[in-house]
Amino acid sequence: MAVEIKMPNLSQTTDEVKLLRWMVKEGDRVKKGDILCEVETDKVNMEVESFADGVVLKLDGKQDQQIKTGSVIAVLGEKGEITSSAAVSKEENFKKEEIPEREVKKEDHRIPEKDLSKIKATKLVQRLADKNNVDLSEVKGTGPRGIITKKDLEDHINNKKGDTGSSKGGIEEYWSLTPNQQAVSANIYKSKTSIPHYYLKTEVLADSLLKSRNAVGDSGKISMYSYFIYYCAKALEKFPRLNGYFKDNKIYRNPRINIGFAVAADDELYVPILKDANKKQLQEIDQEVKRLAARARDKKLEPGDISGGTFTISNLGIYPIDEFYGVINYPQAVLLAIGKIGKILKVTDDNTIAIRNVFNITGSFDHRIANGAQAASFLTEIKRLLEEAG
């Protein structure tokens, strides 16, 4: 008996995903657990597995198509079942779509041809046409089945201008946001417009930390992010208020310390979450950080990898950035921003001058959750722990 495979709910913030590619084709035999396709949610790329065995009788969806949660994306069964009520062949689908259109053309020849069917153009071309005040019904499409391409639109604009302009015909260029970038943008906007930010900065001596880190060879070297997560988790145990969030004029304390760390992957920004960081040893945290960072750069993070965060760290220490002021990851209370390690001349306690390794840490705080004195005490505790590392 044929079985329908539906698109599962893979995101907490959207009921649509984008189909990136099929991993199987019609006629293939698959087993339960085999990967059917790869999709993009608002945050990460994910793989959709089959929950049944059988031959792929039908695949429904094209590359880059947005698919609703719960939609049938595949039909599995045995050869010969394609004509059953559970599955309809591609040929039958094609006939259902095409026959009414042909009948209209034959029976109502008085209607102008351009009104007989919808204009075929991608959303990108439609947006460009709107920006340039172009009626797409006047543009001849040269793409598959008459679809209007971007070049068709550019040529049309050039022809109307007598081809006196540039080769692009004055079309405005822009970049569309990916689902992940849209989610990040919405979070940042909500944070900056609803959380009263303020910022505190302090300088951290890094000599002890670097000595501890360099005590092992390169192969066993601990990630700097791992140190920051490890010591922030200890500080949050002492200052649980800073691990909370504000809602309905109340401050709620999160029962777990789940620390997120920002990872850039091409044009994308991800924040993988290290769960229960206060219960893990430094080496455990480092293994998890490296695993999650690799998954983020490969865009293979799963929903559980990016959900449940209570505190966020952003480290730009690999760049020549001395300090920066981050945006709180809504609805959290703090974002800790870390700059590069550099050398300075510093007067020591015995009034001698020494070359020291230092870096700046800046906290972005929600003023409703922590006042200046509370935030300063928290930042001072992180500074102490980092300076005494090792």
C-alpha positions as CSV (number, residue, x, y, z in Angstrom):
1,M,0.0,0.0,0.0
2,A,1.4,3.4,-1.0
3,V,2.5,5.7,1.8
4,E,2.6,9.5,1.7
5,I,5.7,11.3,3.2
6,K,4.8,14.7,4.5
7,M,7.2,17.6,5.2
8,P,7.8,17.6,9.0
9,N,7.7,20.7,11.2
10,L,11.4,21.6,11.4
11,S,11.3,25.1,12.8
12,Q,9.8,26.9,15.8
13,T,9.4,30.2,13.9
14,T,8.0,29.3,10.4
15,D,5.8,26.7,8.8
16,E,7.7,26.8,5.5
17,V,11.1,25.4,4.3
18,K,13.0,25.7,1.1
19,L,13.8,22.5,-0.8
20,L,17.5,22.6,-1.6
21,R,17.9,19.2,-3.4
22,W,16.5,15.7,-3.7
23,M,18.8,12.9,-2.5
24,V,16.7,10.3,-4.3
25,K,14.8,10.0,-7.6
26,E,11.6,8.4,-8.7
27,G,12.1,4.6,-9.0
28,D,14.7,4.4,-6.3
29,R,14.1,1.9,-3.4
30,V,14.6,3.5,0.0
31,K,14.6,2.2,3.5
32,K,13.4,3.7,6.7
33,G,15.9,6.3,7.8
34,D,17.3,7.0,4.4
35,I,17.7,10.7,3.4
36,L,15.0,11.9,1.0
37,C,16.0,15.5,0.6
38,E,17.9,18.5,2.1
39,V,15.9,21.6,3.1
40,E,16.7,25.0,4.5
41,T,14.7,26.3,7.5
42,D,14.8,29.9,8.8
43,K,18.0,28.9,10.7
44,V,19.8,25.9,9.3
45,N,20.0,23.3,6.6
46,M,18.5,19.9,7.5
47,E,17.9,16.5,6.0
48,V,14.5,14.9,5.8
49,E,14.4,11.2,6.4
50,S,12.0,8.5,5.2
51,F,9.9,6.9,7.9
52,A,9.0,3.9,5.7
53,D,10.5,1.4,3.2
54,G,9.4,1.3,-0.4
55,V,10.0,2.4,-4.0
56,V,9.8,6.1,-4.7
57,L,6.6,6.4,-6.8
58,K,6.4,10.2,-6.8
59,L,8.4,13.3,-5.7
60,D,6.6,16.6,-5.3
61,G,8.7,19.7,-5.1
62,K,11.4,21.5,-7.1
63,Q,14.7,23.0,-6.2
64,D,14.4,26.3,-4.3
65,Q,10.7,25.8,-3.9
66,Q,9.1,26.9,-0.6
67,I,7.1,24.0,0.9
68,K,4.6,24.1,3.7
69,T,4.8,21.9,6.7
70,G,2.4,19.0,6.3
71,S,2.6,19.0,2.5
72,V,3.1,15.7,0.8
73,I,6.5,15.6,-0.7
74,A,6.9,11.9,-1.7
75,V,4.9,8.8,-2.2
76,L,6.4,5.4,-1.4
77,G,5.0,2.0,-2.3
78,E,5.7,-0.9,-4.7
79,K,5.9,-0.8,-8.5
80,G,2.4,-0.8,-10.0
81,E,0.8,1.2,-7.2
82,I,1.4,4.5,-9.0
83,T,-2.2,4.5,-10.4
84,S,-3.8,3.9,-6.9
85,S,-5.8,6.5,-5.1
86,A,-2.8,7.4,-2.9
87,A,-0.6,8.5,-5.7
88,V,-1.1,10.2,-9.1
89,S,1.4,10.0,-11.9
90,K,3.2,13.0,-13.2
91,E,1.5,12.4,-16.6
92,E,-2.0,12.6,-15.0
93,N,-1.0,15.8,-13.1
94,F,0.3,17.3,-16.3
95,K,-3.0,16.6,-18.0
96,K,-5.1,18.0,-15.2
97,E,-3.1,21.3,-15.4
98,E,-3.0,21.6,-19.2
99,I,-6.4,20.4,-20.5
100,P,-8.4,23.3,-19.0
101,E,-6.0,25.8,-20.4
102,R,-6.2,24.3,-23.9
103,E,-10.0,24.2,-23.7
104,V,-10.2,27.9,-22.8
105,K,-8.0,28.8,-25.8
106,K,-10.2,26.9,-28.2
107,E,-13.5,28.1,-26.9
108,D,-12.9,31.7,-26.1
109,H,-10.7,33.0,-28.9
110,R,-12.1,36.5,-28.5
111,I,-10.1,37.1,-25.3
112,P,-6.6,38.7,-25.9
113,E,-3.9,36.0,-25.6
114,K,-2.1,37.8,-22.7
115,D,-5.2,37.5,-20.6
116,L,-5.6,33.7,-21.1
117,S,-2.9,32.7,-18.5
118,K,-1.0,34.2,-15.7
119,I,2.3,35.9,-16.5
120,K,5.2,33.5,-16.0
121,A,8.1,35.1,-14.1
122,T,10.1,34.5,-11.0
123,K,9.5,36.6,-7.8
124,L,12.9,38.3,-8.4
125,V,11.8,39.4,-11.9
126,Q,8.4,40.5,-10.6
127,R,10.1,42.7,-7.9
128,L,12.5,44.2,-10.4
129,A,9.7,44.9,-12.8
130,D,7.8,46.7,-10.0
131,K,10.8,48.7,-9.1
132,N,11.3,49.8,-12.7
133,N,7.5,50.3,-13.5
134,V,7.5,47.7,-16.2
135,D,4.3,45.9,-17.3
136,L,5.4,42.2,-17.5
137,S,2.5,41.5,-20.0
138,E,4.6,43.5,-22.5
139,V,7.7,41.4,-22.0
140,K,8.4,38.3,-24.1
141,G,9.7,35.4,-22.1
142,T,12.5,33.2,-23.5
143,G,12.9,30.9,-20.6
144,P,11.4,27.3,-20.3
145,R,7.7,27.3,-21.2
146,G,7.9,31.0,-21.9
147,I,9.0,32.2,-18.4
148,I,10.3,35.7,-18.3
149,T,14.0,35.8,-17.2
150,K,15.9,38.7,-15.7
151,K,17.7,39.1,-19.1
152,D,14.3,39.3,-20.9
153,L,13.4,42.2,-18.5
154,E,16.7,44.0,-19.0
155,D,16.4,43.7,-22.8
156,H,12.9,45.1,-22.7
157,I,14.0,48.1,-20.7
158,N,17.0,48.7,-23.0
159,N,14.7,48.6,-26.0
160,K,12.4,51.1,-24.5
161,K,15.3,53.4,-23.8
162,G,16.7,53.0,-27.3
163,D,19.6,51.1,-25.8
164,T,21.3,54.3,-24.7
165,G,21.9,53.2,-21.1
166,S,24.2,50.7,-19.6
167,S,24.0,47.0,-20.4
168,K,22.0,46.5,-17.2
169,G,19.3,49.0,-18.3
170,G,19.4,50.8,-15.0
171,I,17.9,47.8,-13.0
172,E,18.6,48.3,-9.3
173,E,20.7,45.5,-7.8
174,Y,19.9,44.1,-4.3
175,W,20.3,41.0,-2.2
176,S,17.4,39.0,-0.8
177,L,17.8,37.7,2.7
178,T,17.9,34.0,3.3
179,P,15.4,32.6,5.8
180,N,18.2,32.5,8.5
181,Q,19.1,36.1,7.8
182,Q,15.5,37.1,8.1
183,A,15.2,35.4,11.5
184,V,18.4,37.1,12.7
185,S,17.2,40.5,11.4
186,A,13.9,40.1,13.2
187,N,15.6,39.1,16.4
188,I,18.0,42.0,16.3
189,Y,15.2,44.5,15.5
190,K,13.0,43.2,18.3
191,S,16.0,43.3,20.7
192,K,17.0,46.9,19.9
193,T,13.5,48.2,20.0
194,S,12.3,46.5,23.1
195,I,15.3,46.0,25.4
196,P,16.9,49.1,27.0
197,H,20.6,48.4,26.3
198,Y,23.6,49.8,28.2
199,Y,27.2,48.8,28.0
200,L,30.2,48.2,30.3
201,K,33.7,47.5,29.3
202,T,36.8,46.2,31.2
203,E,40.3,45.1,30.3
204,V,41.5,41.6,31.0
205,L,45.1,40.5,31.5
206,A,45.6,37.4,29.3
207,D,49.0,36.2,30.3
208,S,47.8,33.4,32.6
209,L,45.2,32.3,30.1
210,L,47.6,32.2,27.2
211,K,50.2,30.3,29.3
212,S,47.6,27.7,30.2
213,R,46.4,27.4,26.6
214,N,49.9,27.2,25.1
215,A,51.0,24.5,27.6
216,V,49.8,21.8,25.2
217,G,50.7,21.3,21.6
218,D,48.6,22.7,18.8
219,S,46.7,19.5,18.3
220,G,45.3,19.7,21.9
221,K,44.9,23.4,22.1
222,I,41.7,24.6,23.7
223,S,39.5,27.0,21.7
224,M,39.4,30.5,23.2
225,Y,35.6,30.3,22.9
226,S,35.7,27.3,25.2
227,Y,37.5,29.3,27.9
228,F,35.0,32.1,27.6
229,I,32.1,29.7,27.9
230,Y,33.6,27.8,30.8
231,Y,34.3,30.9,32.9
232,C,31.1,32.7,32.0
233,A,29.1,29.7,33.1
234,K,30.9,29.9,36.5
235,A,30.1,33.6,36.8
236,L,26.5,33.0,36.0
237,E,26.2,30.5,38.8
238,K,27.2,33.3,41.1
239,F,25.0,35.9,39.4
240,P,21.9,33.9,38.3
241,R,20.0,37.1,37.7
242,L,22.1,37.7,34.6
243,N,21.0,34.3,33.2
244,G,17.4,35.4,33.2
245,Y,14.9,37.3,31.0
246,F,12.3,40.0,31.5
247,K,8.6,39.4,30.9
248,D,5.4,41.0,32.1
249,N,7.2,43.2,34.6
250,K,8.9,40.2,36.2
251,I,12.4,38.8,36.0
252,Y,12.5,35.1,35.3
253,R,15.5,32.9,36.1
254,N,16.4,30.2,33.6
255,P,17.0,26.9,35.4
256,R,19.8,25.9,33.0
257,I,22.9,27.7,31.9
258,N,22.9,27.3,28.1
259,I,25.5,29.5,26.5
260,G,25.4,30.4,22.8
261,F,28.4,31.4,20.8
262,A,28.3,33.3,17.5
263,V,29.7,31.6,14.4
264,A,29.9,33.2,11.0
265,A,29.5,31.0,7.9
266,D,29.8,33.0,4.6
267,D,27.0,35.6,4.8
268,E,25.2,33.7,7.6
269,L,25.4,34.1,11.4
270,Y,24.6,31.2,13.6
271,V,24.5,30.9,17.4
272,P,25.0,27.2,18.4
273,I,24.0,26.5,22.1
274,L,26.2,24.6,24.6
275,K,23.7,23.2,27.0
276,D,24.4,23.0,30.8
277,A,27.8,24.6,30.4
278,N,28.2,25.0,34.2
279,K,28.1,21.2,34.6
280,K,30.8,20.4,32.0
281,Q,34.6,20.4,32.3
282,L,36.7,22.6,30.1
283,Q,37.7,19.7,27.8
284,E,34.1,18.6,27.4
285,I,33.1,22.1,26.5
286,D,35.9,22.4,23.9
287,Q,34.9,19.1,22.2
288,E,31.3,20.4,22.0
289,V,32.3,23.8,20.8
290,K,34.4,22.4,17.9
291,R,31.7,20.0,16.9
292,L,29.0,22.7,16.9
293,A,31.2,25.2,15.1
294,A,32.0,22.7,12.3
295,R,28.3,21.9,11.9
296,A,27.5,25.7,11.7
297,R,30.1,26.3,9.0
298,D,28.8,23.3,7.1
299,K,25.2,24.6,7.6
300,K,24.2,21.3,9.2
301,L,23.0,22.5,12.6
302,E,19.8,20.8,13.9
303,P,17.0,22.6,15.7
304,G,18.2,21.3,19.1
305,D,21.7,22.8,18.4
306,I,20.3,26.4,18.2
307,S,17.4,26.4,20.7
308,G,17.2,27.0,24.5
309,G,20.0,29.6,24.8
310,T,20.1,31.7,28.0
311,F,23.4,33.8,27.4
312,T,25.4,34.7,24.3
313,I,29.1,35.3,23.6
314,S,30.4,36.9,20.5
315,N,34.2,36.7,19.9
316,L,35.9,38.8,17.2
317,G,39.4,38.2,18.6
318,I,40.7,36.7,15.4
319,Y,40.2,40.1,13.7
320,P,42.0,43.4,14.5
321,I,39.0,44.6,16.5
322,D,39.9,46.0,19.9
323,E,36.3,46.2,21.2
324,F,32.7,46.3,20.1
325,Y,29.2,46.6,21.4
326,G,26.9,43.7,20.6
327,V,23.1,43.5,20.4
328,I,21.5,41.3,23.1
329,N,20.1,38.0,21.8
330,Y,16.4,38.5,22.6
331,P,15.0,37.8,25.2
332,Q,18.3,37.2,27.1
333,A,19.8,39.7,29.6
334,V,23.4,39.9,28.4
335,L,25.6,39.6,25.4
336,L,29.4,39.4,26.0
337,A,31.6,40.9,23.3
338,I,35.3,40.0,23.1
339,G,38.0,41.8,21.2
340,K,41.5,40.8,20.1
341,I,44.4,40.1,22.4
342,G,47.2,42.6,22.1
343,K,50.4,43.6,23.9
344,I,50.7,46.8,25.9
345,L,53.1,48.4,28.4
346,K,51.6,48.2,31.8
347,V,52.6,49.6,35.2
348,T,52.6,46.7,37.7
349,D,51.8,46.8,41.4
350,D,55.5,47.3,42.2
351,N,55.6,50.3,39.9
352,T,57.7,48.6,37.2
353,I,56.7,48.6,33.6
354,A,56.1,45.2,31.9
355,I,54.8,44.0,28.5
356,R,51.4,42.4,29.1
357,N,48.9,40.6,26.9
358,V,45.4,42.1,27.3
359,F,42.0,42.1,25.6
360,N,38.7,44.0,26.2
361,I,35.4,42.4,27.1
362,T,32.2,44.5,26.7
363,G,28.9,43.5,28.2
364,S,25.6,44.6,26.7
365,F,23.0,44.5,29.5
366,D,19.2,44.8,29.8
367,H,18.8,47.6,32.3
368,R,15.5,46.1,33.5
369,I,17.2,43.0,34.7
370,A,20.5,44.4,36.1
371,N,21.5,47.9,37.2
372,G,25.0,49.3,36.7
373,A,26.4,48.0,40.0
374,Q,25.0,44.5,39.4
375,A,26.4,44.3,35.8
376,A,29.8,45.7,37.0
377,S,30.0,43.1,39.6
378,F,29.3,40.3,37.1
379,L,31.8,41.7,34.6
380,T,34.4,41.9,37.3
381,E,33.9,38.3,38.2
382,I,34.4,37.2,34.6
383,K,37.6,39.3,34.5
384,R,38.9,37.7,37.7
385,L,38.2,34.1,36.5
386,L,39.9,34.7,33.1
387,E,42.9,36.4,34.7
388,E,43.3,33.5,37.1
389,A,42.8,30.8,34.4
390,G,45.1,27.8,34.6
